[in-house]
Amino acid sequence: MRSVRLNLMYEREPGCLKLFSLNGIPVYFHWSFPLSGILISLYANADVDEAIYYMLSCSILILIHEVGHLLAARHFNLKVYALKVSGAGGMCYSEIPKSIGPAFLLYSGGLIAQILLFIVAATYLSFFSYPDNNLGFCLLITFTLVNVIMFVINIVPSKVQGGQLTDGYALWNLYWAWRRQA
């Protein structure tokens, strides 16, 4: 019953739209989801095609991060209610683990997914260099350089707009809770 109320909440939240489901889990996009790609496009002085590719690749990067949380939650048999992608990041809404170890891995899941994506992209670059087409170039820039920047933003313990916490904030608190138990 709780997941039904949660899904209805997103459908009523202004600016959120369910675009698809991943294995039965609704994935919502906030109207702001292209903003991170637009900012990168402005910085890179990109043309219209490149701007669209940066918007797409940033959304994919954020979604991969959130899927990392989803996979960690599923590993511990936690219910995942929804994923949300916006221009400022994303959210994986799931049950809260009852112990520190699973909670640590749940909050680390997105960061681990980013590291794996970086390794794949960097390995590709080391063997093949940058592709000649704009889409491949924008994807590789996003999955390497932008990925590192977003990783740093995610790992820094802080609160973001709306009172939501970065993964780093949650991990920092879990670390100190573990230290108090030890």
Residue pairs with C-beta under 8 A, 6 or more apart in sequence:
2 81
3 79
3 81
6 81
6 82
6 93
7 18
7 26
7 81
7 82
10 16
10 18
10 26
10 28
10 82
10 84
11 18
13 28
15 30
15 31
15 32
16 28
16 29
16 30
16 31
16 84
17 28
17 29
17 31
18 26
18 27
18 28
19 27
19 28
19 29
20 27
21 27
22 67
22 70
22 83
25 70
25 80
25 81
25 82
25 83
26 82
26 83
27 63
27 82
27 83
27 84
27 85
28 82
28 83
28 84
28 85
29 59
29 84
29 85
29 86
30 84
30 85
30 86
30 87
32 86
32 87
32 88
33 55
33 59
33 62
33 85
33 86
33 87
34 55
34 58
34 59
34 87
35 86
35 87
35 88
36 55
36 58
36 59
36 62
36 87
36 88
36 146
37 51
37 52
37 54
37 55
37 56
37 57
37 58
37 59
38 51
38 54
38 55
38 87
40 46
40 54
40 58
40 141
40 142
40 146
41 50
41 51
41 54
41 55
44 50
44 54
44 141
46 54
46 138
49 134
50 134
50 137
50 138
53 134
53 135
53 138
53 139
54 138
54 141
54 142
56 138
57 138
57 139
57 141
57 142
57 143
57 146
58 142
58 146
59 85
60 139
60 142
61 114
61 117
61 142
61 143
61 146
61 147
61 150
62 85
62 86
62 89
62 90
62 150
63 83
63 85
63 90
64 113
64 114
64 117
65 89
65 90
65 110
65 111
65 113
65 114
65 150
65 154
66 83
66 84
66 85
66 90
66 91
66 92
66 110
67 83
67 113
68 109
68 110
68 111
68 112
68 113
68 114
69 92
69 94
69 106
69 107
69 109
69 110
69 113
70 80
70 83
70 92
70 94
70 109
71 109
71 113
72 105
72 106
72 108
72 109
72 112
73 79
73 80
73 92
73 94
73 95
73 106
73 109
74 80
75 105
76 97
76 102
76 105
76 106
78 94
78 95
78 96
78 97
78 102
78 106
79 94
79 95
80 92
80 93
80 94
80 95
81 93
81 94
82 93
83 90
83 91
83 92
83 93
84 90
84 91
84 93
88 160
88 161
89 150
89 154
89 160
91 164
92 109
92 110
94 106
96 103
97 103
97 106
100 174
100 177
100 178
100 181
103 170
103 174
104 171
104 174
104 175
104 178
107 167
107 170
107 171
107 174
108 167
108 171
110 154
110 167
111 151
111 154
111 155
111 167
114 147
114 150
114 151
114 154
115 151
117 143
117 147
118 143
118 144
118 147
118 148
118 151
120 143
121 139
121 140
121 143
121 144
121 147
122 144
124 140
125 140
125 144
130 136
130 137
130 140
131 137
131 140
153 166
154 166
154 167
154 168
155 166
155 167
155 168
155 171
156 166
156 168
157 166
157 168
157 169
157 171
157 172
157 173
158 165
158 166
158 168
158 169
159 165
159 166
159 169
160 166
